[in-house]
Amino acid sequence: MSSRRMLIARSSRARMEARATLLMRLSLVLIAFLLNGDFHPNLIPAGHDPNSQQTMGLAFWLVILACSFFLTPILEIEWSAGLYVVFAFFGLAMASAFWAEEVQTSLLKSVAQLIILIGAWRLVLTFPWPEITNCIQLGLFAICALSAATAIFVPSIGVLSDYMHGGQWSGLFSSKQTLGICAAMLLFFSGFQLMHAARFVPYGWISVAVSVLCLLASGSRGGGVVAVTAIAAIYLMSKWRSFARALAFAPFVMGVAATGVIAYLLYTQNRYLVVFGSNLDITERTFIWHHALSFLGRFPWFGAGVNGFWTQDVVRDLFTERYKWFLDNYHSGYIAIIMETGVVGYALFLLANLSFAFRVEELSRSPRVSMSEISFCVGYLFLVFVIDFTETYFLRSTNIAATQIIMVMAFVFARPTTASQASAPDATICLGAQRRRQATRAGALGGMG
């Protein structure tokens, strides 16, 4: 009788895990679909909350967080000084809401960021990394494919008609940059999948075709070049571990380079960068950087707080008076960090990047580590850190690109649980345990059918 009860209990737990896994998969796909950027206003019914996308995405993160407790962890946090720095940076960013201009609004953003931070870590600790990337890729493919269809069949929504970007695609989004970044991300994910596929994958090639189409039609050729460069870097890392160790320092180096740009603008008070005698404003982005940095002296150490800078009347009014237009976007993630978390936050950001590099170097020297997954993490951060020179994805509380940074950090600073190591002593770190877990869940799902 006791053995029968044990079988029933195991069967019940298997069904519970299968359902939780399915819900987590669906939620992650929908998150990757919803949380890339604001949809076109005509796609949102009149009278609806303009933040409905973020609200729905946050609800799906709560689903993932709840379901994760029904799964047995396959990874666990490996505490280290570097990980403490990572948590200190995100902790300061969330705490900065208390000294922001509009505390209530900023607190809501910080709470959302906290929920997603915990949800992302729980997801990485309980869900196989390949499944996470596959779900995100599917969500990106859906948004890019539907954007292409919208541009072709409903050009009044999917194609821009203003004097600066007339004829360029924005798809389901309100801006062409958002579609371009989504397409660059999809190209990166698809390229990684094809590079490590053991057989021909039609879906992967279709994803590449859709991403290239959206990149070209949206005018985001730079994003495509960055994505292709990141894929090439992944290939080189798969061949030479030493290259992975070197490229892992790229986020830190880019952070230092951004520090140089910030220091130059602060010292010279120029509204542009002087390159070989020419004034470079990067389509007027340097005007925004100069304007923001001119206020840094008011809150140098801890910044204006999350979402606490562009909400200030004096900031908006002065910018509008100078340039006759206004856009509450830093157009640089590095500027966003120093303006919202100050010099202290920016220093923690650089230290976190350096800690990531040392952790990758440590992992890459172990023959038990799956370099395909480590190379994905390094390549992804390389892609996002380059994009953030002219776009803002750092510190965006709900955006999937920003959340993926958290997932990468969680994955790199984790280790297999004692149970998974005991059950797979000869497997490579992370990947072996995850594949076993994936096979178990697939069997459970098959049993449900």
Helices and strands as residue ranges (DSSP letters): H 2-34, G 41-43, H 52-68, E 75-77, H 81-95, G 96-99, H 103-126, H 129-153, H 155-158, H 176-195, H 202-217, H 221-239, H 241-247, H 250-268, E 273-275, E 278-280, H 285-293, G 296-298, H 313-323, H 333-364, H 371-387, H 400-412, E 414-416, H 418-423, H 431-448
